[in-house]
Amino acid sequence: PRASSATYYSVLHGGEYDTWGGPLDNLGNHNVACAVCLASTRAAMTMVPAKTQCPTSWTREYYGYLMAERENGAQFTQSSYSCVDITPDTVPVEARDTGGTHFTYVIAACNDGIPCPQYEANRALSCAVCTK
C-alpha cells in the first residue's frame, strides 16, 4: 500500500549540516555522511557531552561537537544527539539546502537544570566518544 495514504507516517530525509556562524561554518548545507565507530577489542562505548577528553581508563576514539537533528523550519525538535567529529566527512555532492533534516549545534540552556558555569550558556557543546 502507498504509505502516503496512511494517517501517520515518518519520512526518511538525508541530513545536512546547518552550521552557519559556528566553529564548523564551512560545512553549511553539505550532506552528512554516515559513520560507524568500530573498536573490535573494546566492549563498551559512551559519548561524553561537553568534554573533549575521556574519563581515566577510557580511550578517546574521537571528539568534536554535539549536534542534533532538526526538521527544516522547526525549532527545538531534536530527536537524538550525535557527536560529530571535529573534522567530519561529507557526502561528495553539491552543497545546497535540500529542505530535509538539518544537523545543528547543541547549546546549554543555563537555569533549565543545567549547572552553569560548568557549562557556558549559548555556546556549541563539545563531545568525546570513548571506548573501554
N, C-alpha and C positions, 0 to 999 in steps of 0.2 A: 504494500500500500504506500501511497505518497505520504511522506512524513509531514509535509506542509499542510495537509488537511487535518492533522491531529490537533486537538485542543491545545496541548502543551508540547513543546519540543525544544531541544537545545541546538544551537548552530555551531559548527566547527569552523573557527576562523584561524587564519595564520596570525602570527604575532609580530608586532613591530615595536622598535624602541621609540619611546616618546620622552627623550632625554634632553630636550632643548634647555639651554642655560645651566645645565648641571655638569658634573665632572666628566661625563661621557657624552658631551654635547655633539661630537662628531658622528654619533650613531643614530641621530634622529631620523625616523622613517625607514631605517634599514630593517629588514626582516630578521627575526630572532631565529638562530639556528638551534636545533635540539642538541643536547649534550647528555652524556652518561658518565658518571664518575665510577670507574671500576678500580677497586682496591681488593684484589683477589686474596691477599694474605691477611686482611683485616675483617673482623666480624661486625663491627659497629661503626655507624656513621651518624654524625649530627651536624646541624647547621647552627652556628652561634651568631645571633644578631648583635649588631652594634660593637663588634670586635673584629680585629684583623689577625689576631693570634688565637691559638687553641689552648685549652687547659693543659696543665702539666700532664705528661704521659700520653697525650694525643698527638697525632701527626696532621699537620695542615696540608690538605690537598690543594686548596686554592683559596683566595679571598677576593672580595670585590664589594659590590653594592647590593643591598637588599631591595628587591623590586617586587611589584605585584601586578597582576593583570587587571586591566580596567577596560570595560567596553567603551568604544569611541563615543564621546559625548556624555558619558555618565560620570558621576563623581562618587567616590567612596564605595565602590562595588568590588573591591579586590576579592578574588576567590581563593587565592593561595599565595604564599610568599616563596620567592626563589632567590637564591644567592647567585648573582650574575658575576662571572669572572671579571676581574679588573681590566683584562684585555679580551673581551668577548669576540667570538666569531659571529659573522652574519651570513645569511644566505646570499649568494652572489647574483643578485638581481638589482635592477634599478631601485634606488631609494625613493619611495613616494608613499604618500598617505593612502592606504588602501581601505581605511574605514573599518578595520577589524579590531582585534584585541590589541591594546597598547600596553607595553611594559613601562611602568612608571616607578620613580623612586619612592621608597617608603620613608616617611619622616616621623619623628617623635612628636607627639602632642602632649606637652607638659600639662600637668594638672588634670589629666584624664587617667590617673592611675599609673602614669609613667614617672619614675623618680628622676627629677632633674635637680641638680646639674649632672647627675651621672650620664644622662643623655642631653644633647644640645637641641633645643627646640628648632623646628623647621629646617633641619639640615638632613641631607641624604644619609641614611644609616649604612654603615659598612656591615660586612658579614664575613664569616670564615666557615669553610666546610672542613670538618675534621673527622679522622678515622682512628680506630684503635683495634 
